[in-house]
Amino acid sequence: MAFTGDIMFGRYVEGGFKPIRAEDDDPFDRVAGLLDSDLTLANLETPVMAAPPTVSKWGTRMRFVTTPARIARLAPAGIDVVTIANNHFYDMRSGGVTETPVLLRQAGIHVVGAARDTDPLFRVETIETQGWRVGIVAASAVNNTGKPTPERLPYVHTGKLGAALVPVIEAARADHDLVIVAVHWGKEYSDAPSRTMVKAAHRWIDAGADAVIGHHPHRLQGIERYHDGVIAYSLGNFLFDNAHRDKRDAGILRLTFSRQCAVTARFHPTVIEEGGPGFEATPADTRAELERIGKRLISLSSAKPLTTTWRRDGDALVSDPASSSASPAACGR
């Protein structure tokens, strides 16, 4: 499986809308080979509408939207699944909430974490690939609306998030080969997860999750090996219109699972480049980029309480399984 961080295709600004014109130029062309896997998951930070309004209903306060022509780039690039359980789910209000999953499915994309109008709020969503049943539990600890909406985001406050997902993960473990948690959480632009987040992620691995994939801080954070699981607290911005360099450094995490739970973890650094028609996700292919992102991941992952070692392997970074904690019965059943 492969995992990336945040993807957005445009936002409202003063005077109108500023798009990333993916319909004109493919922003994923240079990373498509790294995205190719049996199942690739990304966080789509952008509601989708066939005819978005020219002016945001909320003003210009960080509201996003995109069109079917732009999300049409996702599937050909190798992105199979997107989670839409994030704080921008209601940027286009009920119209966007309704249209987004429909238009994504029409584009050949599996959708997890859509807003709910029935219980349960938190649930496992199953995707089958290569004879494996993969269960994905998507949730958010961040919500922009500040009040109840007709459609409910699978949301709970960070302090309660750990306990809320445990029974869902335990139930999913019984009849899935893999269980993945996709969670929108953390403090924007922070370098490290809070202790509450670390404790929650550990609880989910202990309950049977094979990997926890986080997003929202818009910065790359540490990636931890905990017992038999891998926890990426934040994979950063994969495609975003942010001009600040430290918010352009991210990566693609590739995990290879076996029935014996020998989980291989490789991280491929990426950067967002601006030029020509707009922004694009590109492999970090210069020595300076690789050293900068590599040092960041190694430093943040080895800092307490994560204490996970990553090493350079060509243009990627690798973390080896902790054989002392491996338990073959825990994953890849």
C-alpha positions in Angstrom: 0.0 0.0 0.0 1.0 3.6 -0.5 0.0 6.7 1.5 0.2 10.4 0.9 -0.8 13.5 2.8 -3.0 16.5 2.0 -4.3 17.2 -1.5 -6.2 20.3 -2.5 -7.0 21.9 -5.8 -7.9 25.5 -5.1 -9.3 28.0 -2.7 -11.3 31.2 -2.5 -9.3 34.4 -2.2 -10.1 38.0 -2.2 -11.6 38.8 -5.6 -12.5 35.3 -6.7 -11.2 31.7 -6.8 -7.6 30.6 -7.2 -7.4 27.1 -8.7 -4.7 24.6 -9.2 -5.6 23.9 -12.9 -5.1 20.2 -12.9 -7.3 19.8 -15.9 -4.7 21.6 -18.0 -1.5 20.0 -16.6 -1.1 16.8 -14.6 0.2 17.7 -11.2 1.0 14.0 -10.4 2.8 13.0 -13.5 6.2 12.9 -11.9 5.2 10.8 -8.9 2.8 8.4 -10.5 5.4 5.6 -10.4 5.7 6.0 -6.6 1.9 6.0 -6.1 1.5 2.8 -8.0 0.6 0.0 -5.5 -2.1 -2.5 -4.8 -4.0 0.2 -2.9 -3.1 3.9 -2.5 -4.7 6.2 0.0 -4.6 10.0 0.1 -6.4 12.7 2.1 -8.5 14.9 -0.2 -8.9 18.3 1.5 -11.2 19.6 -1.1 -14.9 19.3 -1.6 -16.0 18.5 -5.2 -18.8 20.2 -7.1 -19.8 20.1 -10.7 -20.5 23.9 -10.7 -18.9 25.5 -7.7 -20.0 29.0 -6.8 -17.8 31.9 -7.9 -17.8 33.4 -4.5 -17.5 31.4 -1.2 -20.6 31.3 1.0 -18.2 31.7 3.9 -16.1 34.5 2.5 -12.4 33.9 1.9 -11.6 32.2 5.2 -9.7 29.1 4.0 -12.5 27.5 2.0 -11.7 25.0 -0.7 -13.5 23.4 -3.7 -12.7 21.7 -6.9 -14.3 20.2 -10.0 -14.7 16.8 -11.6 -12.2 17.7 -14.3 -9.5 18.2 -11.7 -10.1 15.1 -9.6 -10.0 13.1 -12.9 -6.2 13.2 -12.4 -6.4 11.1 -9.2 -7.1 7.6 -10.5 -4.7 7.7 -13.5 -1.9 8.8 -11.1 -2.5 5.6 -9.0 -4.6 7.0 -6.2 -7.3 4.5 -5.4 -8.9 5.7 -2.2 -9.4 9.1 -0.6 -10.5 10.0 2.9 -12.7 13.0 3.1 -13.1 13.0 6.9 -11.4 16.3 7.5 -12.2 19.8 8.6 -13.0 21.1 5.1 -15.9 18.7 4.6 -18.5 21.5 4.9 -16.7 24.2 3.0 -19.5 24.1 0.4 -22.1 23.3 2.9 -24.7 20.6 2.2 -24.4 20.8 -1.5 -20.7 20.0 -1.4 -21.2 17.3 1.2 -23.7 15.6 -1.1 -21.9 16.0 -4.3 -18.3 15.1 -3.2 -18.6 11.3 -2.7 -20.8 10.9 -5.7 -18.4 12.7 -8.1 -15.4 10.9 -6.7 -17.0 7.5 -7.2 -17.9 8.5 -10.7 -14.2 9.3 -11.2 -13.3 5.7 -10.2 -12.2 6.6 -6.6 -13.1 4.7 -3.5 -14.3 7.1 -0.8 -14.0 6.7 3.0 -14.9 9.0 5.8 -17.9 10.7 4.1 -20.4 12.6 6.3 -23.0 10.4 8.0 -26.8 10.8 8.2 -27.2 7.5 10.0 -25.4 5.7 12.8 -22.8 4.4 13.5 -20.7 7.6 13.2 -17.4 5.6 13.2 -17.3 2.5 11.0 -14.9 0.3 9.1 -15.2 0.6 5.3 -14.0 -2.4 3.3 -12.0 -2.5 0.1 -10.9 -5.8 -1.5 -7.6 -6.0 -3.5 -5.4 -8.9 -4.5 -7.5 -11.3 -2.4 -7.1 -9.2 0.7 -9.9 -7.5 2.7 -8.6 -4.1 3.7 -10.7 -2.3 6.4 -10.2 1.5 6.6 -11.5 3.5 9.6 -11.6 7.2 8.8 -12.1 9.9 11.4 -11.4 13.6 12.2 -10.5 15.4 15.4 -10.8 18.8 13.6 -14.1 20.5 12.5 -14.3 23.9 11.0 -18.1 24.4 11.5 -18.1 24.9 15.2 -21.8 23.8 15.4 -23.9 20.8 14.4 -24.6 20.3 10.7 -27.3 18.2 8.9 -24.6 15.8 7.8 -22.3 14.6 10.6 -18.6 14.4 10.1 -17.1 11.3 11.7 -15.6 13.6 14.3 -14.7 13.5 18.0 -12.4 15.7 20.1 -8.8 14.5 20.2 -9.1 13.6 23.9 -11.9 11.1 23.2 -10.7 9.9 19.8 -8.5 7.0 21.1 -11.3 5.3 22.9 -13.9 6.0 20.2 -12.2 4.0 17.6 -11.0 1.0 19.6 -14.2 -1.0 19.4 -14.5 -0.4 15.7 -10.9 -1.6 15.1 -11.4 -4.6 17.3 -14.5 -5.6 15.4 -12.8 -5.0 12.0 -9.8 -7.1 13.0 -12.0 -10.3 13.1 -12.8 -10.3 9.4 -10.2 -8.2 7.6 -6.7 -9.0 6.5 -5.5 -5.4 7.2 -6.9 -2.6 9.2 -5.8 1.0 8.5 -6.8 4.1 10.5 -6.9 7.4 8.5 -7.1 10.2 11.0 -7.2 14.0 10.5 -5.7 15.5 13.7 -3.1 17.6 15.4 -2.0 21.2 15.5 -1.4 23.0 12.2 2.3 23.6 11.4 3.5 21.7 14.4 6.6 19.5 14.2 5.5 16.7 16.5 2.3 15.0 17.6 0.9 15.6 21.1 1.2 12.9 23.8 -2.5 12.4 23.5 -2.1 11.6 19.9 0.7 9.2 20.5 -1.3 7.4 23.2 -4.3 7.2 20.9 -2.3 5.7 18.0 -0.7 3.2 20.3 -4.2 2.1 21.5 -5.3 1.6 17.9 -2.3 -0.6 17.1 -2.8 -2.6 20.3 -6.5 -3.0 19.3 -5.5 -4.5 16.0 -4.7 -1.7 13.5 -1.8 -2.4 11.1 -1.1 1.3 10.3 -2.2 4.7 11.4 -2.0 7.4 8.7 -2.4 11.0 9.9 -2.8 14.4 8.3 -3.8 18.0 9.0 -0.7 19.7 10.4 0.5 20.5 6.8 4.0 19.6 7.9 5.8 16.2 7.8 6.1 14.7 11.3 7.8 11.6 12.6 6.9 8.1 11.4 7.0 5.5 14.2 7.2 1.7 14.4 5.1 0.6 17.4 5.0 -3.2 18.0 3.7 -4.6 14.7 2.3 -1.3 13.4 3.5 1.8 11.6 2.2 5.2 12.6 2.7 8.2 10.3 1.5 11.1 12.5 1.4 13.6 9.6 2.6 13.1 6.0 2.4 16.8 5.2 1.2 18.5 2.1 1.3 16.4 -1.1 -0.4 18.9 -3.4 -1.2 22.3 -2.0 -0.8 25.9 -3.1 1.4 26.9 -0.2 4.5 28.8 -1.1 6.5 28.2 2.1 9.3 25.7 1.6 8.8 24.0 5.0 5.2 23.3 4.1 6.1 21.8 0.7 8.3 19.0 2.0 6.4 15.7 2.3 6.5 12.2 1.0 4.9 8.9 -0.1 5.0 6.1 2.5 5.0 2.6 1.0 4.2 -0.3 3.3 4.5 -3.9 2.1 2.5 -6.4 4.2 2.9 -10.2 4.2 0.8 -12.9 5.9 3.6 -13.2 8.4 3.5 -9.5 9.3 6.9 -8.7 7.9 6.1 -5.1 7.3 8.5 -3.3 5.0 8.4 0.5 5.3 9.9 2.9 2.7 9.5 6.6 2.6 10.0 8.5 -0.6 10.5 12.3 -0.1 8.5 14.6 -2.3 8.3 18.4 -2.7 5.7 20.7 -4.2 7.1 22.7 -7.1 5.6 25.9 -8.5 6.3 26.8 -12.1 4.6 27.1 -15.5 0.9 26.6 -15.0 0.8 26.0 -11.3 1.8 23.5 -8.6 2.8 19.9 -8.9 4.0 17.0 -6.6 7.5 15.9 -7.5 10.0 13.5 -6.2 12.8 15.1 -4.1 15.5 14.5 -6.6 18.3 16.9 -5.7 20.8 16.2 -3.0 19.8 19.3 -1.0 16.1 18.2 -1.0 16.8 14.6 -0.1 19.2 15.7 2.7 16.7 18.3 4.1 13.7 16.0 4.2 15.7 12.9 5.2 17.3 14.7 8.2 13.8 16.0 9.2 12.2 12.5 9.2 15.2 10.8 10.9 15.3 13.5 13.6 11.6 13.7 14.3 11.1 9.9 14.2 14.0 9.2 16.6 12.9 11.8 19.2 11.1 10.6 22.3 8.6 9.1 22.6 8.8 7.7 19.0 12.4 6.4 19.1 12.2 4.9 15.6 15.2 4.6 13.3 15.1 5.4 9.6 18.1 5.1 7.3 18.9 6.4 3.8 18.6 3.9 1.0 19.3 5.7 -2.3 16.5 8.2 -2.9 14.3 6.7 -0.1 14.4 6.1 3.6 13.8 2.7 5.1 12.8 1.6 8.6 13.4 -2.1 9.5 10.9 -4.1 11.5 11.6 -4.3 15.2 11.9 -8.1 15.4 11.8 -8.1 19.2 8.2 -6.9 19.1 6.9 -8.7 16.0 3.9 -10.9 16.5 2.9 -12.7 13.3 -0.7 -13.3 14.4 -1.3 -9.5 14.7 -1.6 -8.6 11.0 -1.9 -9.9 7.5 -4.3 -12.7 8.5 
